[in-house]
Amino acid sequence: MMKRLVFLVCAALGAAFCVFAQDYKLEPIAAAPAGLPAAYAALIQPQGYRINGPKGAWCEVWFRKSIPTGPKSADDSIVFSISQGTLLGVLSFPEEGYDRRGQSIKPGLYTLRYSDYPVDGAHQGVAPQRDFALMTPIANDPDPNATPAFDALVAMSTKASNTPHPAVLSLETPAGSAFPALTKEGDADQVLNVKVGELPLAIILVGKVQS
């Protein structure tokens, strides 16, 4: 009886793990997001990407047609030569989502803006790298050409997280040369690898940083 009970428990745990570990899938989107303000429509690519998970669509992402870049930072921990506050694109959560910290994000359309985190005690342990995309509800971010400073962007992004912390997604250099592609990193991270204009970019869309 005990052996049978152990078997049933293990089988149940195995089934649960299989559901959790199902692969996410990448699907192209041929149209711009519904409700995209006119000010953004001229900058955002109409073609986007849908990330489908075990329960259906997880998120949808549209990048801008070209991301402005500048000189490479002298700080090697900063990967991208993108100015603070630059618009990267927009992201939609059809259902409740979460960010890299595991913070709950309500369904809706959000802007993605670049920021690198400062090296100070308040931001230690956020993630190994310092390049991030901060989410802001698009209704609270009316000017796509704005480049808000770090503190201003953090304040904007707290409207997405509804916590004192901004809503963040990690950015990194793509692992391969195939674009677009969705790759798995570690046990749970799902990474979208794209080329925006001439800029290769990877953004972790699923997975919580382990502190």
Residue, then its C-alpha position, 0 to 999 in steps of 0.5 A: m500500500m505504501k509503495r502504491l501511495v509513493f508511486l501515485v504521489c511521484a506520478a502526480l508530481g511528474a505530471a505537474f512538472c511536465v505541465f510547468a516545463q512545457d515549451y513556450k512557442l513563438e508565433p508571428i503577429a501581422a498587425a500592430p497592437a489594438g489601441l496603439p496611440a497614433a504617436y507610436a504608430a509611426l515608430i513601431q513595427p506592425q509585425g510583432y511576436r506572440i509568446n504562447g505558453p502552456k495556458g495560451a498566449w503569455c505576451e505579445v511584443w512589438f519593437r520599434k523600427s530602429i533603436p537609436t544607439g550611440p558610443k559603447s559604454a566604458d563600463d563592460s557590465i553595460v552591454f548595449s549602447i542605448s541612451q537612458g529612457t530610449l523607447l524599445g517597443v511595446l508589450s501586451f499582456p492578454e492576461e495577468g503577467y509578471d516581470r523579472r522580479g516576479q511582480s504581478i502585472k495587470p493585462g494591458l499595453y505597456t511601453l518598453r524603455y531602456s535603462d541600465y541600473p546604477v551600481d549602488g546599494a539600492h540596486q544590488g542583486v537585481a540581476p547579474q547584468r545591468d541592461f533592462a527594459l522598464m514597462t510603463p502603462i502606455a496611457n502614462d507614457p504619451d510621448p514615444n520620443a521622450t527619454p526620461a532620466f532614470d528616476a523619472l522612468v522608475a517612477m513611471s514604471t511603478k504604475a505598471s507594478n503597483t509597488p515601489h519597484p519598477a516593472v523590469l525585464s532583462l536584456e542581454t546579447p543574443a546567444g545565437s545568430a538566428f532571428p527571430a528565435l525563442t530559446k530556453e535559458g537555465d531551468a525556466d527562462q524563455v528568451l526572445n532573440v530578435k534583430v531590431g534594424e541592425l541591433p541584435l537584442a535578446i529579452i527574457l520574457v518568462g522567468k523570475v530572477q533567483s536572488 
